[in-house]
Amino acid sequence: MTLITTVLAAGVVACQNVSEQTEDIEVIDFEKIAVKTELDKSEISESKTLDENVDVLSTKQRYESFLKGEEPLYFNQYMPNGYEAIQFEKTKGYTMSDLLTVLKDKYIDVDMDMEINYAYLDCGNDGVEELAIRFNGINVEGPEISTQVYVIKEIEGKLECCYYYETWSRSNTDINCYGYVTSNGSNGASNHGYDAGYIDADGKWNFIHYTEEEWNIDGLFIDETLGEVPEIAASKQYEGYIVVTTTRFEEILTDEDFYNMKNYYAYYVDGVEGDVYSEGIYKDIFDEAGVKMYRPEEIEAMILEKEASLGITEEIKQGAEVIWEIL
């Protein structure tokens, strides 16, 4: 047998062996696998949706349980820091009954049968509900004037306070359905303050700004930066009322914050038309005092920039009013 004949014969045998082996190999149907994979994905997706629904129901039930006086509220996320705010224990849970007892111990003549309201919010406009409760008639004023409000979110299986505010006859605060908060109040006869903040989808309180207006220029003498302005203004002849605004973008939580906070000053002149910023008597007053002054529109641009950095959209700012129900 020649070499070529031997090789050909060997090749035939090899092909026969391979043919015989392929009879034992399972044929893979990739089309069936693709269909099964899609079915598995569908089942997983459906299961995940069911799980999410269970979580939502669980959160709503937890809120309802709190309103019934069963589920406790914690203050690990946010601690009230208002004028007469109660300092709660962080590690302790407070039921509705506990809160009422604390209020009675803190304030005079608290009516334990006071009207309590509740409402559901959607902080951050993410479709997940938060709860707000409002106690009416706290302190020495009537129920229509004096209130305390706690905003609550379910976080990792616990109810956490994520914001708190209070109102009375000289201070008003509003929160809309998306957690955007605006407040204003009197600081005295000629001074009025405004501020804004935002509770995001994670239940985090985000301070935006605080601005106050001083209508009595003589009242600026107590300000370390503006202290020379009244004397300089008194030496000038001008028309209208110079209104000075002070804006800050960090929240004051301690005395140290107050003295170290960066302030942005602006002014406008009530009763005078035209440009009062470029040149003239009004600009001269602040230039002589050595105070850096911004135009009101520049301060407004800073506020809008801060809001944009926090993800606050116009839709969130224009959210509907909260609908309060009686508990």
Secondary structure, 3 states (H helix, E strand, C coil): CCHHHHHHHHHHHHHHHHHHHHCCCCCCCHHHHHHHHHHHHHHHHHHHHHHHHHHHHHHHHHHHHHHCCCCCEECCCCCCCCCCCCCCCCCCCECHHHHHHHHHHHCCCCCCCCCEEEEEECHHHCCCCEEEEEEECCCCCCCCCCEEEEEEEEECCEEEEEEEEEEECCEEEEEECCCEEEEEEECCCCEEEEEEEEECCCCCEEEEEEEEEECCHHHHHHCCCCCCHHHHHHCCCCCCEEEEEEEECCCCCCHHHHHHCCCEEEEEEECCCCCCCCCCHHHHHHHHHCCCEECHHHHHHHHHHHHHHCCCCHHHHCCCECCCEEC
